[in-house]
Amino acid sequence: MREPETATQPSPAPSLVIRSDALPMVILNPVSNNGRAARLRRPLERALTGGRGELALTTARGDATRLAAEAARAGRPVVAVGGDGLIHEAAEGVLSSGVTVPFGVIPAGNGNDFATYVAFAPTDMTHALEVALTAPIQMMDVGVINGRHFVNAISVGLDANVSIASERFKRLGFRGQALYMTSALSELLFHYDGCPTLTVQCDDAEPIHHEFVLVAVSIGPAYGGGFMINPGADPQDGLFDVCIIRKPHVLRALRLLPVVERGEHLSEPEVTIVRARRVSLATAKPANSQEDGEISSDTRFEVAIRPGALALRRGTPPDRR
């Protein structure tokens, strides 16, 4: 069931800093994709010679945020090389710096949902670097949850528990959609009682209180390695797409899983889709959330949109017919 869209007023784009003499900061997480991203180090060093950019490697959580913030405050463009987690960290650095600089991405992780479905980044590193450094800039919406930024999606419920389980299956060699599907099946079969009871309010609508499989608040259409949770999401419309799935019987949930993966769940009776600028989620006991794949836990989640806050160098949309 799709509820009426919430009207939004256009917001002026933030001032964009572009300096022709600024050396781009290219941030690589060498442990992305079970260490496979480390293979990109030498090709990137070669591709960045001649003053095209400076390569910096992360060694610990938070490094990308610090490096990106320092680069942005110096007026330097930022390029994130890794998966959704690295992109999340680097974008936080840029967005919290108070300076809007060009932001590009090179996919090198397990899922690459932001790179694939929002940035339209090529899979080939050489082509992706060219897009990340030179493609036209488009202003993308970002979200804020409890004071933290996200650039693709957050979710609360069993879906966040799936993200936790996926860390275990990564070590077994699972990747992409296979990783998410295996993790989701594991949670549905063995931990389905972990679905939280939430009070959900979107903008000024009447709050709803129920036990939910998930509540997913999206800027982009997909997460979890290509699961089309909100297939109609537009990262430039100033609105979140919110997918709310009430908890059905476990056998029904198992049947819904591949339907959700394909993005064909919007008309299912357990599903409500809302577009909103603000979303509030509350629960009596702490529930897990995932923010661009990063896990946290709380009893209240306040989510708000920042229209056109990220200056993304964006590739050409693929023909997905």
CORZI-V171296 format. One record per helix or strand of 3 or more residues. SS is the DSSP state (hx for helix, st for strand). FROM is the first residue (numbers start at 1). TO is the last residue. If there is no record, write none. Layout:
ss:SS from:FROM to:TO
ss:SS from:FROM to:TO
This chain:
ss:st from:25 to:28
ss:hx from:36 to:47
ss:st from:54 to:57
ss:hx from:63 to:73
ss:st from:78 to:82
ss:hx from:84 to:97
ss:st from:103 to:107
ss:hx from:113 to:117
ss:hx from:125 to:134
ss:st from:137 to:145
ss:st from:148 to:150
ss:st from:153 to:157
ss:hx from:158 to:170
ss:hx from:176 to:190
ss:hx from:192 to:194
ss:st from:197 to:202
ss:st from:208 to:218
ss:st from:240 to:246
ss:hx from:250 to:261
ss:st from:271 to:276
ss:st from:278 to:291
ss:st from:294 to:313
